[in-house]
């Protein structure tokens, strides 16, 4: 880690890490205050700030909040050294509500904190740093909420008026059974025959963007799950013959819920404060979502008690210019020369992936290490998921016979 201290245009010290300015080169203190003012949530009970640096972000946070607990994750020992040497307010470290920690001292449940991550720290650390994946996962969730917060709140209030039942009626009702979680990645086109062969012997939960592909191949899923808050998800159900069970997140697009003619079940999600309050009030449980419809779908199947789950069309990437199954309502053609990340596929090749898809892949890898559900992946051309083995038709039929 290459730390340098420079003098900004206004005469204040500013910090450079790995050739990236952590603060403005013109007015670092004001730059930090502007960022904290934007991020600050007055309703949070405590705060977790990433990066100590010269202390400008911490100083700005203390101006907003003098009493609530603040934990600052220092990047390393040198980060602390730079603060002590160059900060004009080193006494901040001694305040009763401030705690400076290193990674090895991290024991707090971060779900209890408002996590504040200046993007400049992520950029300076780079993708190979041990913190980066964790910070990226958190940052993507935060950016998604910030972009759609008003829409989420409106959908939530409107969806409560549906008066639909919650998932509580389905807890552990499928113990010992096998489910297929069907997403709309490109590999679904090559595994659709396998799914058709086994569909009558397992429970099929399809994400909304995969429904069109299934119906065109004469496969009627047992249930569909949709979590997107935007109006474009209406097309996933509109003018479809499907009238089966719909699971939807409490913040899902409200118009979409009205289009569906079959039974609906609402899911109250963990991490969205209004949903947690409503769930507590009505004595129903909340579900971990993981940020995507597939991660939410898996959490739902786990809650319902399934012994095994086979992933279909869960690619976490794509080859060439096609992002989804040919018939998927979410299919897009992209410019293949764009600078995508690469991820190793089950077939040994490397495929394109994105920051969002990388986040969801890591979620499944973490889930595989702690769930009691046996998870299998049918996507030969999709990303390799550590802890989740690839299976073919022979192995799947053996699993079905042993249930």
N, C-alpha and C positions, 0 to 999 in steps of 0.2 A: 504494500500500500504506500503510495507516494503522496505524502502530505506537503503542501506548500502554503505559506501565508503571504498574501499580497496586500497592497494598500489600495483601497477603492478610490474612485474619483473624488468622493466627499471626505477622504482622509481616514475613514474607518478601516480596520483590518477586514479582509475577506479571505475565505479559505478555498484552496484548490486541491482536489483529490483526484489523482490519476488523470490530470489535465482537464478535469471538469470543475467549473466553478460551482461550489455548493450554494453560495449566495451571489447576489448581484455584484458586478464589478463597479457599479456606480453608487448604490446606496444599500448596502447589505442589510442593515437593521430594518429599514423601511420595507425592503423586499420580504424579509422574514415575517414582519408584522402583517403584511398584506396576505401572505399565505395562511398564517394561523387564523386570521379573521375569517377567511373563507372556509376553513376546515372546522373551526370550533363549534362544538355542539354543547349548548348550555345544559341540556338534559342529561348528559353523560355523568356517571357517578365517579369515574376516574379516567385517566388518560395514559396512553402508551405512545411515547414519541420515539421515533427511530432516528438515531444520529445525534451526537452531542455537538461536535464541531466547535465553533466559537461561542456557542450558547445563545445565538440570536433567536432561534425558534423557541427554546425553553424560556427565555426572557419574555418573549411575546405571549406565550401561553400563560405565564405567571401573571402578566398584566390582566389577562382575561379571567383567570381562576387562581385565587390566592390560597384556597383552603383544601380543595379536593386533591386526592393522591395523584401524583404524576410520576410515572416510571420512564426513564430515558435509557434506551438501549444504545450503549456506546459500541461503535463498530469494533474497536480493539483497544488495547492499552494506550497506543499512540494517540488515539482519538481523545482520551481523557487527558493525556499529557499536553496536547495542543490547547485544550480548553483551559487548563490551569495556567498555562504560560501566556496566553494571549487574550483571554476573556477579561473584560473590564468589570465583570460581576462574578468572580469565582465563588463568592459566598453563596450563590444559588445552590451549590452542592450540599450545603449544610442545612438548608431549610427542612423543617419537619415533614412537609408533604412531598418532598422531592427525593427520589431514589435513583441513583445512577448504577446501572448493572451492565455486566458483560454477558455474552451468550450462555456461558456455563452457569450463570446465576439465575437464568430464566426459569422460574417455577410457577409463574402466575397463569391463571386461566385467562387467555386473551379475549375470550368471549365477553368478559365483564368490562372491558375497556373500550374507549374510543381510540382506535389506532390511527396515528397521524404519521404519514410517510411522505416526506418531501421527495418529489420525483428526482430531484438533483442527486440525492444520495443513491437511489437505485441506478441511475445512469452512470455515476462514478464507480460504483461497485462492479458493474458489468455482470453479464449472464453467467460467468463461471464462479462467482463468489457464492459461498455456502449459504448466505442469507437470501440470495436473489430470488429463488423459486418461491420461498415463503412470502417474501414481500410482494412479488408479482401477483400471487394468488389473492392476497388481501387487496392490493391496489385495483385489480380488475373488478372485484366485487364492489369496491367503493365507487369507482367511476361509473359502473353500470347503474348503481342506485342514484347517484347524483344526476345522471342524464335523464332518468325517468321518474324521479321521486314524486312529482305532482301527479303523473299518470297512475303510478302505483297506488297512491292514496285514494284517488278517485275510483279506480277499479275496485279497490278493497271495500269502500263504502257502498258502492252499487252492488257488489257481489253478496254482501251480507243480506241484502233485500231478497235474494233468491230463496233464502231459508232452506238451503240444501243441507242434507246430513253430512257429518264429518267422517273421517276415516276410522273413528273409534269402533264402529260396528264390524270392522274387518280385521281387528288385531288378532294375529296368530290363527286365523281360521283356515290357513292353507299349510299347516304343519306337515312336513314330509313330502310336499309336492314340488314339482319342477315348473319353472316359469321361463318364458323366452321374452327378453326385453328387446324390442325391435326399434332400432334407430334408422336413420335414412342415409347413412354413409354409402359411398359407391359400391362397397362390397355386398350390399343387400341384393343387388341384381344377380350376383353369382351364387348367393346362398338361398334365394327365394324358393328353389325347389326343395331343398332340405327342410326349410320351415314348413312348406306345404305338407311334406311327408309326416312331420311330427306334431302338427298343430292340434290334432284331436287328442293327443296324449299329454298335453301340457297347457298351461295358462299363458296366453299371449297378450302382453301389454305393449302397445305400440305408441311411440311418440306421434304427435299430430302430423308432423311433416312426412311420416312414413305411411300414413293411412291410405293415400292414393295408390301407392305402389302395391300395398296388400290387396286392396279391393280389386284393382285391375288384374291381379293374379288369383282371384277367387279365394282370398283368405280373409275371413272375418275375425278380427281380434276380439278377445274377451273384454278388453277395455282399451281406451285411449287416454293418454295424459297430455295436457297442454299447460304451459306455465307462462307463455309470453304475454306481456302487457300491451303490446301494440296491435293496431287494428288489422294488420296484414294476416294475423293468424285466423281470421274469420274464414278465409278461403280453404283452410284445412278441413273444415266441416261443411261449409256451404255447398248445397247441391250434391251432397254425397248420400248414398243409400244407407249409410251407417246410422243406426239408432240405438246402439248399445251403450254401455256404461262409459261415462266421461269423468275422469279425475281432473280437477283443475285447481291451480294455486289460487289462494285468496286474492292475489293481485293480478290474476290473468285478465286479459281483455274481456270486459263485461259483455260487449256485443257478441263475442264468440259464444259465451255461455247461453245467450238467448237463442242463437241459431240452432243449437243442439236440441233434438226432439226426444232424446232418451233420458235415462236416469243420470243425474249428476251428483258427484260427491266432492265437497270442497276440502282443500288441504290448507291448514294453517301452518305457516312456515316459521322455523326457528330463525332468529336474527332480524325479523321485521317486527318492530315494536308493537304496532297496532294489532298484528296477528297474534302475538304472544299474549297481549292483554285480553283480547277476545277469547282466546283459547282457555286462558285461566278463568275467565268469568263464566264461561259455559262448561268448564270442566272437561275439555277435550285435549288431546295431545297435539304437540307441534312436531313437525318433521324437518329433519336436516335436508337441505336442498342441494348443496354443493355448487349451485350457480347455473346448472344446465338442466334441460328437461330429462336427459338420460340419467344424470346423477340423482335427480329427484325421483325418477322412476325406480331406480334401484333401491333408494331409501324406502319407498312405498312397498316394494316387494319384500324387502327385509322385514318391515313392520307387519306385513300380512302373514309372515311365518314361513315363507318358502324355504325349502331345504337347499335347493340348487337353482341357479339362474344362468341361462345361456345368453350371451350378448350377440345380437345380430345387427349388422350395419353400424357397429360402433367402431369407427375407423380412426378417429382422432387425427385425420389427415387425408390426403388425396394425392393421386398421381395425375399428371397432365393438367387439364383445365376444368375438370368436372368435380365439383365439391360434394355432390349428393347423388343418390340414386336417380336414374333417368326420369322416373315418373314422380319424383318427390316435388312437393309444392315449394320446397326451399332450394331447389337446384339452381346453381349459378354457374356460368362459364366465366372464367377469369383469365387474365393474361399470365401464361405459365412462366414468363421471364421475370415476373415480380420477385423481389427478394424475400422468399419465405424461409422459415426455419426448416430443418430436416429432422425426421425421426425415423428410427429403424422399424421396419414392418416385420410381421411374422415370417414372410417369405424371404427375408434377408436383404431386401432392397430398402432404399431410403425414399420416403415420401414427403411431400410438403405438409407443413403444419403451421399453426398460428399461436399467438400468445394465449388466446382463449382456450383453444383445443389442448394446449399443453397444461393449462390449469386443470381442466377436466380429467385429463389422463392421470395427473398426479393425484387427484382426488380418488380415482378408482384404485390406484396403487396403495394409497394409505388405507382405504376401506378394506382392501383384500387382506391387509395385515391384522385387522381387528374384528372383522365380522365372522360369525359362525356359518354364514351362507357359503356354499361352494359355488364359485363363479368360474364360468368357462367362456372362451371367446371364439366365435366361429369365423372371424374375419382373417383370412389368410393374407390378404393384401393390405390390411389395416395395421395400425401401430401395435407393436409388441407391448403388452401391459405386464410389468413385473408383478409376479404373484398371481396372475390369472393365466392359466395355460390355454393354448390353442387346442381346439378339438375338431375332429372331422365327423362325418356321418356315422362311421362305425362306432366311435367312442360315444357319441350322443345316444345311439340306440342301446348300447350297453348300459348307460346310465339310466335310461328309461326302463329297461327290463329289471333293474335292481331297485327301483323305487317301490 
